[in-house]
Amino acid sequence: QVQLVESGGGLVQPGGSLRLSCAASGSSLDGYAIGWFRQAPGKEREGVSCISRGASTFYKDSVKGRFTISRDNAKNTVYLQMNSLKPEDTAVYYCAAERTILKGACAFRGDYWGQGTQVTVSS
């Protein structure tokens, strides 16, 4: 079983940047695709980005060109670099691990979840 801890959230002005980290323990992330999800108040949780076991990346249309997901298997950590942030990016961001044998795919399905980190974009 893998435990996930997110960090890096905070308050940032529109146009600013944040880098979220998702650190794993209890198991290597080699066997998992990792997704970032977010949930804004009053809205359903949505998938934002995902990185496959083989480092293929996937993004929600509204964050393409602004967010970059990456993974460092040696550090057992996945990152989400968020640039040009907008107020509509405000949400609690969660990372989730998806156990899979596929190296090139993400199902945006979380088998294990972190506790979330708040991102607030406001002037």
Disulfide bonds with the S-S distance in Angstrom:
Cys22-Cys95 2.07
Cys50-Cys106 2.14
